[in-house]
């Protein structure tokens, strides 16, 4: 009997392994079927609740790139085209011919604004005398500013800048305003850096 049991044991083991494998395969098949069914259910629900793509698409017209707003014109690189060097000018104001000397330093190129310095001579002097006496040209070259040395009026030549109406009075304030406007029109002047210097009657 023991021999018969020994002979039947391998057969029983084979049957048990086969049964276990069949049970495992059947369970795997059922899991696959369940996953497939669940996926199909999810897709069906999504299809039932989704909105057609056409209903949410943006009209082609709005997809077109809008034309960019035009850029502002660039600021001019030169705000004054006047030449460098020394010049003598005249202007008429209230029927009186007035003169002044202008000096523009060699460093001036019109790309940046520069200061303006008004240089007034003393009583009985003139622009021709005041310009070298004050050494304003050398200062202009060193400090990069435009210098104007104007002439007064009458004999002896003088300035009427006290606010009083005297014999021979002329409006020197209006004359200076005229000079500033003329120089500013031809050169790049910084309006916040307009200065005055002078001597005696030209420096009250």
Residue, then its C-alpha position, 0 to 999 in steps of 0.5 A: x500500500x505504501x508503494x501504491x501511495x508513493x506511485x500516486x503522489x507525483x500524479x496527485x501533485x501534478x493534478x494540484x499544480x494544474x488545478x492551481x494554474x487553471x484557477x490563476x488563469x481564470x482569475x487573470x482572465x476575469x480581471x482583464x475583462x473587468x478592466x476592459x469593461x470599466x474602461x469602456x464605461x469611462x469612455x462612454x460616460x466621457x463621450x456622453x458628457x463631453x462638449x464637441x470640439x467645434x463648440x469650444x474652438x476659437x474662431x480663426x479670425x481671433x487667432x490671427x496675429x494683431x498688427x503691432x502698434x506703430x512704434x514712436x519715431x526715434x528722438x533725433x540724435x542731433x537737436x542742433x546743427x550749428x557749427x563749432x568755432x567763433x562767430x559775430x552776429x547782429x540782430x534788430x530789436x525795437x529798431x536798434x541793431x544789436x551785436x554779440x559774439x558766439x563761441x561753440x567749443x570744438x567738442x560740440x557735436x549736437x548729440x547732447x545738450x550743453x550749457x549756455x553762458x552769457x558773458x557781459x562786458x563792463x561800462x565803456x567796454x565791448x564784446x571784442x574786449x570782454x571775450x579775451x579778457x574773461x578767458x571765456x573761450x578757454x573755459x568753454x573748451x575746458x568745460x564744454x559750454x556755448x558762450x555768448x558775449x553780447x554788446x551793450x549800447x550807446x556811448x560809452x557802451x553800457x547795459x540797462x539792466x537795473x529796471x530803471x528808465x534812463x536816458x538812452x534806455x534800451x530793453x537789454x532783458x528783451x535783447x538777452x531773451x532774443x539771443x537765447x532763442x536764436x542760439x537755442x534754435x541753432x544749437x542743442x542748449x540745456x534750458x536748465x543750465x543757462x548762466x550769466x557772468x560779467x564785470x562791473x556794469x555787466x555784473x550788477 
